[in-house]
């Protein structure tokens, strides 16, 4: 899979690191699905409907950010 994050900064407390690392392991093990609906894009449009999970192929070709992310893909 494509699960990974950048190294933690010095200011990140150990308890946060532990929770993030545990979540990362759950994602790898298939226990936690990040893109389970409903997922909306920055414009509020539903990209993954309630009860569905975004297929890997869709994730690999995403050209949008989820709701709350600031920035553009261009």
C-alpha distances in whole Angstrom, upper triangle without the diagonal:
4,6,9,13,16,18,21,24,27,28,25,27,25,25,23,21,21,20,17,15,16,14,11,11,12,9,7,10,10,14,13,13,13,14,17,20,22,21,23,23,25,28,28,27,25,22,20,23,24,22,19,16,14,13,9,12,14,12,11,15,16,19,20,20,20,24,25,23,26,26,25,22,25
4,6,10,13,16,18,21,25,26,23,25,24,24,21,19,20,19,16,15,16,14,11,12,13,10,9,12,12,15,14,13,12,13,16,20,22,19,21,21,23,26,26,25,23,20,19,23,24,23,20,16,14,13,10,12,13,10,9,13,14,17,18,17,18,21,22,20,23,22,22,19,22
4,7,11,13,15,19,22,23,20,21,20,20,18,15,16,15,12,11,12,10,7,9,10,7,7,11,11,13,12,11,11,13,16,19,21,19,21,21,23,26,26,25,24,21,20,23,23,22,20,16,15,15,12,15,15,12,12,16,15,18,19,17,17,20,21,19,22,22,22,20,23
4,7,9,12,15,18,19,17,19,18,18,16,13,14,14,11,10,12,11,7,10,12,10,10,13,14,16,14,14,13,15,18,22,23,21,22,22,23,27,27,27,25,23,22,25,26,25,23,19,18,18,15,18,18,14,14,17,17,19,19,18,18,21,21,19,21,21,22,20,23
4,7,8,12,15,16,14,16,16,16,14,11,13,13,9,9,13,11,9,12,14,12,13,16,17,18,16,16,14,16,20,22,24,21,22,21,22,26,26,27,26,23,23,26,27,27,25,21,20,20,18,20,20,16,16,19,18,20,19,17,17,20,19,17,19,19,20,19,22
4,6,9,12,14,12,15,15,17,14,12,14,15,11,12,15,14,12,15,17,16,16,20,21,22,19,20,17,20,23,26,26,24,25,23,23,27,28,29,28,26,26,29,30,30,28,25,23,24,21,23,23,19,19,21,20,21,21,19,19,22,20,18,19,19,20,20,22
4,7,9,12,10,13,13,15,13,10,13,14,11,11,15,15,13,15,18,18,18,21,22,23,21,22,20,23,26,28,29,27,28,27,26,30,31,32,31,29,29,32,33,33,31,28,26,27,24,26,26,22,22,25,24,25,24,22,22,24,23,20,21,22,24,23,26
4,7,8,6,9,10,12,10,7,11,12,10,10,14,15,13,16,18,18,19,22,23,23,21,22,20,23,26,28,29,26,27,27,26,30,30,32,31,30,30,32,32,33,31,28,27,28,26,28,28,24,24,27,25,26,25,22,22,24,22,20,21,22,24,24,27
4,5,6,9,11,13,11,10,14,15,13,14,17,18,17,20,22,22,23,25,27,26,24,25,23,26,28,31,31,28,29,28,27,31,31,33,33,32,32,35,35,35,34,31,30,31,29,31,30,27,27,29,27,28,27,24,24,25,22,20,21,22,25,25,27
4,6,8,10,13,12,11,14,16,15,16,19,20,19,22,24,24,25,28,29,29,27,28,26,29,31,34,34,31,32,31,30,34,34,36,36,35,35,38,37,38,37,34,33,35,33,35,34,30,31,33,31,31,30,27,27,28,25,24,24,25,28,29,31
4,6,9,12,10,10,14,15,14,16,19,19,20,22,24,24,26,28,29,28,26,28,25,28,30,32,32,30,31,30,29,32,33,35,35,34,34,36,36,37,36,34,33,35,33,35,34,30,31,33,31,31,30,26,26,26,23,22,23,24,27,28,31
4,7,8,7,7,10,11,11,12,15,16,16,19,20,21,22,24,26,25,23,24,22,25,27,29,29,27,28,28,27,31,31,33,32,32,31,33,33,34,33,30,30,32,30,32,32,28,29,31,29,30,28,25,24,24,22,21,22,24,27,27,30
4,6,5,6,9,10,11,12,14,16,17,19,20,21,23,25,26,24,23,25,23,26,28,30,31,29,30,30,30,33,33,35,34,33,33,35,34,34,34,31,32,33,32,35,34,30,31,33,31,32,31,27,26,26,24,23,25,27,30,31,34
4,5,5,6,9,10,10,12,14,15,16,18,20,21,22,24,23,21,24,23,26,28,30,31,29,31,31,31,35,34,36,35,34,33,35,34,34,34,31,31,33,31,34,34,30,31,34,32,33,32,28,27,28,26,25,27,29,32,32,35
4,5,5,6,9,10,11,12,14,15,17,18,20,21,23,21,19,22,21,24,26,28,29,28,29,30,30,34,32,34,33,32,31,33,31,31,31,29,30,31,30,33,33,29,31,33,31,33,31,28,26,26,24,24,27,29,32,32,35
4,5,5,6,8,10,11,12,14,15,16,18,20,21,19,17,19,18,21,23,25,26,24,26,26,26,30,29,31,30,29,28,30,29,29,29,26,27,29,27,30,29,26,28,30,28,29,27,24,22,23,21,21,23,25,28,28,32
4,6,5,6,8,10,10,12,14,15,16,18,20,19,17,19,18,22,23,26,27,25,27,27,27,31,30,32,31,30,29,31,30,30,29,26,27,28,26,29,29,25,26,29,27,29,27,24,23,24,22,22,24,26,28,28,31
4,6,5,6,9,10,11,12,14,15,16,18,17,16,19,18,22,23,26,27,26,28,29,29,33,32,33,32,30,29,31,29,29,29,26,27,28,26,30,29,26,27,30,28,31,29,26,25,26,24,24,26,28,30,30,34
4,5,5,6,9,10,11,12,14,15,16,14,13,16,15,19,20,22,23,22,25,26,26,30,28,30,28,27,26,27,26,25,25,23,24,25,24,28,27,24,25,28,26,28,27,24,22,23,21,21,24,26,29,29,32
4,5,5,6,9,10,11,12,14,15,14,12,14,13,17,18,21,22,21,23,23,24,28,27,28,26,25,24,26,25,25,24,21,22,23,22,25,24,21,22,25,23,25,24,21,19,21,19,19,22,23,25,25,29
4,5,5,6,9,10,11,12,14,13,12,15,14,18,20,23,24,23,25,26,27,30,29,30,29,27,25,28,27,26,25,22,22,23,21,25,25,21,22,25,24,27,26,23,22,23,23,22,25,26,28,27,30
4,5,5,6,9,10,11,12,11,10,13,14,17,19,22,23,22,25,26,28,31,30,30,28,27,25,26,25,24,24,21,22,23,21,25,25,22,23,26,25,28,27,24,22,24,24,23,26,28,29,29,32
4,5,5,6,9,10,10,9,7,10,10,14,15,18,20,19,21,23,24,27,26,27,24,23,21,23,22,21,20,17,18,20,18,22,22,19,20,23,22,25,23,21,19,20,20,20,23,25,26,26,30
4,5,5,6,9,10,10,9,10,10,14,16,19,21,19,22,23,24,28,27,27,25,23,21,23,23,22,21,18,18,18,17,20,20,17,18,21,20,23,22,20,19,21,21,20,23,24,25,24,28
4,5,5,6,9,9,9,11,12,16,17,21,23,22,25,26,27,31,29,30,27,25,23,25,24,23,22,19,19,19,18,21,22,19,20,23,23,26,25,23,22,24,24,24,27,28,29,28,31
4,5,5,6,5,5,9,10,14,14,18,20,19,23,24,26,29,28,28,25,23,21,22,21,19,19,16,17,18,17,20,21,18,20,23,22,25,25,23,21,23,23,23,27,28,29,28,31
4,5,5,6,5,6,7,11,12,16,18,17,20,21,24,26,25,25,22,20,18,20,19,18,16,13,14,14,13,17,17,14,16,19,19,22,21,19,18,20,21,21,24,25,26,24,28
4,6,8,8,9,11,13,15,19,21,20,23,24,26,29,28,28,25,23,20,23,22,20,19,15,16,15,13,17,18,15,16,20,20,23,23,22,21,23,24,23,27,27,28,26,29
4,6,8,10,12,15,15,19,22,21,25,26,29,31,30,29,26,24,21,23,22,20,19,16,17,16,15,19,20,18,19,22,22,26,26,24,23,26,27,26,29,30,31,29,33
4,6,7,10,12,12,16,18,18,22,23,26,29,27,26,23,21,18,20,19,16,15,12,14,13,13,16,17,15,17,21,20,24,24,22,21,23,25,25,28,29,29,28,31
4,7,10,12,12,15,18,18,22,24,26,29,27,26,23,22,19,20,18,16,15,13,15,16,16,19,20,18,20,23,22,26,25,23,21,23,24,25,28,30,30,29,33
4,6,9,9,13,15,15,18,20,23,25,23,23,20,19,16,17,16,14,14,11,13,14,14,18,18,15,18,21,20,23,22,20,18,19,20,21,24,26,27,26,29
4,6,6,10,12,12,15,17,20,22,20,20,17,15,12,14,13,12,10,8,9,11,11,15,14,12,15,18,16,20,18,17,15,17,19,19,23,24,24,23,27
4,6,9,11,9,13,14,17,19,18,18,15,13,11,13,13,13,11,8,9,11,11,15,13,11,14,16,14,17,15,13,11,14,15,15,19,20,21,20,23
4,6,8,7,10,12,15,17,15,14,12,10,7,10,11,11,9,6,6,9,10,12,10,9,12,14,12,14,13,12,10,12,14,15,18,19,19,18,22
4,6,7,11,13,16,18,16,15,11,10,7,8,7,7,6,4,7,10,12,14,13,12,15,17,15,17,16,15,12,14,16,17,21,22,22,21,25
3,5,8,11,15,16,13,12,8,8,5,5,4,6,5,6,8,11,14,16,13,13,17,18,15,17,15,14,11,12,15,17,20,22,22,21,25
4,7,10,13,14,11,10,7,8,5,5,4,7,8,9,10,14,16,18,15,15,19,19,16,18,15,14,11,11,14,16,19,21,21,21,24
4,7,10,11,9,8,6,6,5,7,8,10,9,9,9,13,15,16,13,12,16,16,13,14,11,10,7,8,11,12,16,17,17,17,21
4,7,8,5,5,4,5,7,9,10,13,13,13,12,15,17,18,14,14,17,16,13,13,10,9,6,5,9,11,14,15,15,15,19
4,5,5,5,7,6,9,12,14,17,15,15,13,16,17,17,14,13,16,14,11,10,7,6,4,5,8,9,11,12,11,12,15
4,5,7,10,10,13,15,17,20,19,18,17,20,20,20,17,16,18,17,13,11,8,6,6,4,6,7,8,9,9,11,14
4,6,9,10,14,15,17,21,20,20,18,21,22,22,18,18,20,18,15,13,10,9,9,7,9,10,11,12,12,13,15
4,6,9,11,12,14,18,17,18,17,20,22,22,18,18,21,19,16,15,11,11,9,7,9,11,13,15,15,16,18
4,6,9,10,13,16,15,16,15,18,20,20,16,16,19,17,14,14,11,11,10,9,12,14,15,16,15,16,18
4,6,6,9,12,11,12,12,15,17,18,14,15,18,17,14,14,12,12,10,10,13,15,17,18,18,18,20
4,6,10,12,10,10,8,12,14,14,10,11,14,13,10,11,9,10,9,10,14,15,17,18,16,16,19
4,7,8,6,7,6,10,12,13,10,11,14,14,12,14,12,12,10,12,15,16,19,20,19,18,22
4,6,6,8,9,12,15,16,13,14,18,18,16,17,16,16,13,14,17,19,22,23,22,22,25
4,6,8,11,14,17,19,16,17,20,21,18,20,18,18,15,15,18,20,23,25,25,25,28
4,7,10,13,16,18,16,17,20,21,19,22,20,20,17,18,21,23,26,27,27,26,30
4,7,9,12,14,13,13,17,18,16,19,18,18,16,17,20,21,25,26,25,24,27
4,6,9,11,10,10,14,15,14,17,16,16,14,16,19,20,23,24,23,22,25
4,7,8,6,7,10,11,10,13,13,14,12,15,18,18,21,22,20,19,22
4,5,5,7,9,10,11,14,15,16,15,19,21,21,24,24,22,20,23
4,5,5,6,9,10,14,15,16,16,19,22,21,23,23,21,19,22
4,5,5,6,9,12,14,16,17,20,23,21,24,23,21,18,20
4,5,5,6,9,11,13,13,17,20,18,21,20,18,15,18
4,5,5,9,10,11,12,15,18,16,19,18,16,14,17
4,6,9,11,13,14,18,20,18,20,19,17,14,16
4,6,9,12,14,17,20,18,19,17,15,12,14
4,6,8,10,14,16,14,16,14,12,9,12
4,7,10,13,15,13,14,12,9,6,9
4,7,9,12,10,11,10,8,6,9
4,7,8,6,8,8,7,7,11
4,6,6,9,10,11,11,15
4,6,9,11,12,13,17
4,6,10,12,14,17
4,6,9,11,14
4,7,10,13
4,7,9
4,5
4
